[in-house]
Amino acid sequence: MILQKDHFSPRRRSLLAAGGLGLLVGCASTNNGVKDTPASSDAADIALLNRVSWGVDSATLREYSRQSRRDYLQAQLHPTTNAPLPAVVQAQIDALGLNRQAMPAWVDEMEQRRKAADAITVDEAKKAAQQAYQQDMTRLARDASVRSLLLALYSPNQLQEQLSWFWFNHFNVHQYKRDLRVMVGDYENMLRARSLGKFSDLLIASATHPAMIRYLDNDQNAAGRINENYAREVMELHSLGVDGGYTQKDVQELARVLTGLGTNFSDKTPKLKPAQEALYLRRGGTEFNPARHDMGEKLVLGEAVPAKGWDEIMAQLTRLARHPATARHISTKLAVYFVSDQPPPALIERMSRAYLASDGDIAVTLQAMFDAPEFMASLGHKFKDPTHYVVSAVRLAYDGKPILNAGPMLGWINRLGQGLYNHQTPDGYPMDQAAWASSGQLSTRFEIARTIGNGSAGLFKPDVPNAVDAPAFPQLSNALFYTQLSSTLGERTRTALAAASSATEWNVLLLSSPEFMYR
Amino acid sequence: MQRRQLLQGIAALPLAAGSVRLMAAAPGTPRVLLVFLRGAYDAASLLVPTSSSFYYEQRPNIAIAKPGSAADAALPLNADWGLHPALAESMLPLFQRQQLAFVPFAGTDDTSRSHFETQDSIELGQPLVGTRNYQSGFMNRLAQVLGARDAIAFTDQLPLTFRGASQVPNLSLNNLTKPSFDARQADLIAGMYTGSALDGQVREGFLVRDEAMRNIKGEGSPNSMAGEMIAASRNAITAKGFEGEARRIARLMRERYHLGFVDVGGWDTHVGQGAGQGYLAGRLGELGKGLAAYADEMGPAWNDSTVIVVSEFGRTFKENGNRGTDHGHGSVYWVLGGAVRGGQILGEQVSVDAAHLFQNRDYPVLNEYRAMLGGLFGRLYGLSSTQLGQVFAEAAPRDIGLA
């Protein structure tokens, strides 16, 4: 690595004496969040952790301090599958109704319920059944988003959790299309499991997941009745990029390749001619139906594609994943997310080379990014998108004390315009500062800082009937702050904090400060 | 009282150039609202080519019936064109009052047929050839040329078209809540940003939100935002679809701003779009109601108002296998306002038949948006060709008689 961890620097401690910072010491003593004080680290270490994780907290810093920087990054790039969560967090996840059965069973059950509700002839009863169906659909997507946020907050695999968000956004689907609310949780898990593996696996898994198939209408795409929606987006957004050198003709031809890839959650299989039976394929709710497939030869990106059914689709997706334009497009998107709005061309070049040399291995591509001087130079200068803002604020405010209800966080992220599974169009949310730092968005951020800072935001009121709220005051003025963070604040922020008239206001100001807007 | 203090507090701080907006729009000042229909609405269902047998051949399931042939048939506008029946009560009266014109075969020469690519390219309004500057949208450049200090986006995020050198605030009127901070707290927060890159936005955010709450004739009247807010629970303004939002936008445009932007989504009808009734009819109906409400709420200021409705591209002329339509090319733009020369179908046109389709599938673009909007802005604001060149570089403004 370029930078070495250095040792405790005395200037940090001197800041403790700065006017006003002692204001809240009395309040801090009421908390149970201050545990063993983290070892001191360099400001660059804190900045690195703010980038590699969803936002620094004491647990992340402790984990980091146990090993070398390289080992820490290696561990993040190659996470263990069953990293333990705090028991109270795991219990919340286990209790989610979504976990009752696997996705195909949910789809089947909810489809039966929808049909049953539609078949009711008494108006009032029908309306009630339809409403109950809608509520339960929404609850399933909400369960998935709660799990997602709890993992972002507390999983030791912080990099993987960021990538889970990143890949969902890259292969975006919208929960309110058709019955996708049943599917988004499974879709996200599928992406999480592959988030640091080969890009071709991600691309194929997304292409063949019922959520994507239904979202971009490929189940409507059949020989003679072409729907080119998915074919276009897979080239433009998921792989080659809009300037990737393909034409409208390529879109049409790839759409022909993709004919027959659809969904089937029923217990029936389509009637097929004997010659087609060998080509039929069914995996979970995903179906390849050769009767709907265009068995003519296609010409994609200048190459003749003989008709082979499913294998033909796999071959073309793999080809897209290995394309140099894809290497560049994926490297650029990763760098925009993890480095800067305008990543330096040299960095993209380096990442693209790593991508191509490793057959699209994301961990290898990210390693090249971490190793680059441009990455270290960029730390602290990337504007937080709304999800980063909200998650990092809660991580810091409660520093390891697990929240009991992620619902308020979902609301804040929605208000800031980046709701989970809620971007309608397949391009996903933008990732540059200009998209999130307008006057209206900043005002909303400050209001959310106020809600978090005053400690009665509902994060400790379990999402069950008759729950008792046990509000906990945010522990922002904690050991982590005094030993590590205070030294990273500018003069104006320290002046404002010193002028705070209450502990609440101090919290609000810290979470509203310009320093806290960047990672 | 608190609001006034907040304003004084903020105003007393050193402000970044161009970020103060305390002057109300003067009477007689043109007010322009750009409405972007994201997702590419099916223009051939809005402005129906009723004299084209080709249209009815190509759309056996989703065509809007010829005028008089069914209960939900197209409403005749002239010998060749009809209006979608969902707009009978909202837009047809405006057309008849000659305050609404349609421009068919409108759009961009961008042929990527990608929503995102084309939305971006239209919002930026730059020449298609050359490097794209994502920090320079055409509405922002228009604001610069006008020396306008009263432009605003009624969206949660600042749209690309308003990004640029002139700092433009944004405020969604879908869900507006009471200001959370008193003047001292606002000053403390703003103070942390002094001299930073976000300085202007932060100050402006406090100011605009305060103005929006305050902006009303007779604060507290039932029609005011404050009144509406008080009536609604939990401080959130009630929103009845686009109509409620459009009324609130109109109030702000009437009182405070004269260049605005709002977007409306949900138009990407690949599957089951319906015909005289159905999904698309519902969306068009809601949009029409909103635009009519906007005109109504403007009151006398409607005479100085122009609303331009655009979308990234049209859809395939032929219906697809799912009774929907796919990504196409030429669209139909709407221009409405008290001073618009409406009641007409304007711009260059061709007959709607197989021979005139673009790439054998879509409407052609005969009225390129940069030329057409340049011509319109030239008329509305009396801009010189140099000024228009700053808004739409390398475009030749074309006045097609909209104003």
HADDOCK unambig.tbl for C-alpha pairs under 7 A between the chains (distance, minus, plus):
assign (segid A and resid 225 and name CA) (segid B and resid 320 and name CA) 6.96 0.50 0.50
assign (segid A and resid 225 and name CA) (segid B and resid 321 and name CA) 4.93 0.50 0.50
assign (segid A and resid 417 and name CA) (segid B and resid 156 and name CA) 6.51 0.50 0.50
assign (segid A and resid 435 and name CA) (segid B and resid 157 and name CA) 6.33 0.50 0.50
assign (segid A and resid 435 and name CA) (segid B and resid 158 and name CA) 6.50 0.50 0.50
assign (segid A and resid 436 and name CA) (segid B and resid 157 and name CA) 6.55 0.50 0.50
assign (segid A and resid 438 and name CA) (segid B and resid 157 and name CA) 6.68 0.50 0.50
assign (segid A and resid 438 and name CA) (segid B and resid 158 and name CA) 5.86 0.50 0.50
assign (segid A and resid 438 and name CA) (segid B and resid 169 and name CA) 6.69 0.50 0.50
assign (segid A and resid 438 and name CA) (segid B and resid 170 and name CA) 6.68 0.50 0.50
assign (segid A and resid 438 and name CA) (segid B and resid 201 and name CA) 6.07 0.50 0.50
assign (segid A and resid 439 and name CA) (segid B and resid 169 and name CA) 5.44 0.50 0.50
assign (segid A and resid 439 and name CA) (segid B and resid 170 and name CA) 6.18 0.50 0.50
assign (segid A and resid 439 and name CA) (segid B and resid 201 and name CA) 4.33 0.50 0.50
assign (segid A and resid 439 and name CA) (segid B and resid 202 and name CA) 5.70 0.50 0.50
assign (segid A and resid 439 and name CA) (segid B and resid 204 and name CA) 6.01 0.50 0.50
assign (segid A and resid 439 and name CA) (segid B and resid 205 and name CA) 4.31 0.50 0.50
assign (segid A and resid 440 and name CA) (segid B and resid 156 and name CA) 6.83 0.50 0.50
assign (segid A and resid 440 and name CA) (segid B and resid 169 and name CA) 6.61 0.50 0.50
assign (segid A and resid 440 and name CA) (segid B and resid 170 and name CA) 5.11 0.50 0.50
assign (segid A and resid 440 and name CA) (segid B and resid 171 and name CA) 5.18 0.50 0.50
assign (segid A and resid 440 and name CA) (segid B and resid 205 and name CA) 5.41 0.50 0.50
assign (segid A and resid 441 and name CA) (segid B and resid 156 and name CA) 6.73 0.50 0.50
assign (segid A and resid 441 and name CA) (segid B and resid 157 and name CA) 6.74 0.50 0.50
assign (segid A and resid 442 and name CA) (segid B and resid 202 and name CA) 6.39 0.50 0.50
assign (segid A and resid 442 and name CA) (segid B and resid 205 and name CA) 6.92 0.50 0.50
assign (segid A and resid 443 and name CA) (segid B and resid 202 and name CA) 6.98 0.50 0.50
assign (segid A and resid 443 and name CA) (segid B and resid 205 and name CA) 5.45 0.50 0.50
assign (segid A and resid 443 and name CA) (segid B and resid 206 and name CA) 6.61 0.50 0.50
assign (segid A and resid 447 and name CA) (segid B and resid 180 and name CA) 6.21 0.50 0.50
assign (segid A and resid 492 and name CA) (segid B and resid 191 and name CA) 6.86 0.50 0.50
assign (segid A and resid 492 and name CA) (segid B and resid 192 and name CA) 5.00 0.50 0.50
assign (segid A and resid 493 and name CA) (segid B and resid 192 and name CA) 4.97 0.50 0.50
assign (segid A and resid 496 and name CA) (segid B and resid 188 and name CA) 5.70 0.50 0.50
assign (segid A and resid 496 and name CA) (segid B and resid 192 and name CA) 6.53 0.50 0.50
assign (segid A and resid 509 and name CA) (segid B and resid 189 and name CA) 6.54 0.50 0.50
assign (segid A and resid 512 and name CA) (segid B and resid 189 and name CA) 6.83 0.50 0.50
assign (segid A and resid 513 and name CA) (segid B and resid 192 and name CA) 6.37 0.50 0.50
assign (segid A and resid 514 and name CA) (segid B and resid 192 and name CA) 6.89 0.50 0.50
assign (segid A and resid 514 and name CA) (segid B and resid 193 and name CA) 6.37 0.50 0.50
